[in-house]
Structures are given as C-alpha cells and as structure tokens.
Amino acid sequence: MTERCAICDAAARHRHHLTGRDRQRSYLDPEFTTPLCAPDHSLVHADWTSAGVKLPRGHTNLELATLGLRRVALYFARASEARPESTVLSGLAGWAARCADRLSRSAASLDQYQPHWREVPDV
C-alpha cells in the first residue's frame, strides 16, 4: 500500500523531517518524519522561507530546539489549514510557536545577562 500525504492524502513522495537540518546538514531529529506529497513538501519548505525561519547563528541546544519548534509549528499550521476539523493540529501549531517564542526570549535574556552562555558545554 502506498503511503499517503499527511496533509492532503495524495500519494506521498517524500519523508519530510519536521525539524529539518542543522548547519552540518545533520537532521535535528532523524526519526521525526511524516509522509508528504511533492507539492505539500515544497509548500512546507516554502513556509520556512517565507516565515524567515533560519538556522541559528550558533549551535546551542537552546537555539536548535527553538528552530525545531518553529518548523514544527509551521508544519502543523499548514496541516490544520488542510484539515480544519482537527482542532488538535491548530492547537499543536500554536503551542509549538509559543514554546519557540519563550525559548527565543530566554536566549535573548542570556545574551544580555550572561553573554558567554554559548560557551557552556551542552547548552
């Protein structure tokens, strides 16, 4: 049986990594994938670009978690538009976006009050 696109239910052509890759081209969460058709796969990546979701300047766990959450939020927002009857999808999109915002504010506070925080191992 052919896998179906998680957004539109067409035949899936790609396994989309919801959190994407880091600067070394390594997947942030290699197992966290979903089947997508070619058009929806392109749209999800276009969402990342149009929303300005970029790789973090550093490689801290805090920044990578923020990046992953922003990408997941955009995916669930796109999926909720295609399936408006599923309130859980829009709820997940909003939750992930709010978590990413909180983490961004934490990083900004650390930049202000602890400017060398990126040098701490495993941050």
N, C-alpha and C positions, 0 to 999 in steps of 0.2 A: 504494500500500500504506500502510495506517495505521501510524503509529509505535506501538511497544509500550512499556509502562511498564518501566523498567529494574529495578524491584523485583519486580512480580508478573506481568508480561507481559500485563496487560489493555491495552485501548486507551488510549493516552496522550492526555491533555487539556492538559497543561502542559509548558513547557520550564522546568525548575527550575534556578535559578542556585545552584550548590552552595555558593558562598562568600557569597552574599547581597549586601546593600547596605550602604553607609556612612550616616553622618548626613545627607549631602546627597542621599540616595536614589540615588546612583550605584552601579552594580554594581561590586563589587571586581574581578571577573574576568568581563566580559561574555560571553566566548566559552565559558566553562566551565559548560556546561549538560548536563542529562540529561532525557530524556522521562519524565514521571510521570503516572499516572492521578490523577484528582481526590482519591480517598481517601488515596493514598500521599503526594501533595503536601501535603495537610493534616497528615498524621502527621509528616512531616519538619519542618514548621514548628512543630508542637506539641512535637517533640523539642527544638528550640532553646529554646522557652519553658520546658519542664519541667527542662531541664538548666541553666537560668539563663545561657545564652549571650547576652550583651547586647553592644550596641555599646560600643566602648571610650570612655573619658572623653575621650581625645584623638584626634588624627587622625594619629598617627605611623605610619610604615610597619611598625614592630615590632608595634604594637598591632593594626593591621589584618591583618597576616599571622597573628597569634595567633588573631584572631577567625575568619578564613577557615579555618584549620586545625581549629579546634574544630567548626565547622559541617560541614566535610568528614568529620571523624571520626564525627560523629553520623549523617551520611548513610550512610557505609559500614557502621556498626554496624547500622542499620536494614536495609540491603540484605543483610548477612550473616545476619541472622535469617531472612529470607525465602528465602535460598539457602545453607543451612548446608554444602552440599557444596563451596562455593567458599571455601577457606581464605584465598585472597588478599584477599577482602573484609574478613574479620575482621582480617587482618594489616594492611591499609591503615588500618582504623579505629584500631587500637592505635598504629600508627606516627604517624599524624596527631595523636592525642591526646597522645602523649609529646612530640612536637615542640612542640605548643602549650604544654605544661607547662614545657618548657625555656625557651621564649620568655617565658612569664609570670615565671619566676624571674629571667631576665635583666632584664626591665623593673623588677621589684622591687629588684634589686641596683642598677640605675641610679638608681632613686628614692632609695635610701639613700645612695649614694656620689657621685652626680652629679645632684643634684636639678633642675638646669636642662637635662637632656639633651633634653627635648621641644622646646626652642627651637633645637636644632641643625638646620639645613636638611637635608632628605631622610632624616631618621632614621625 
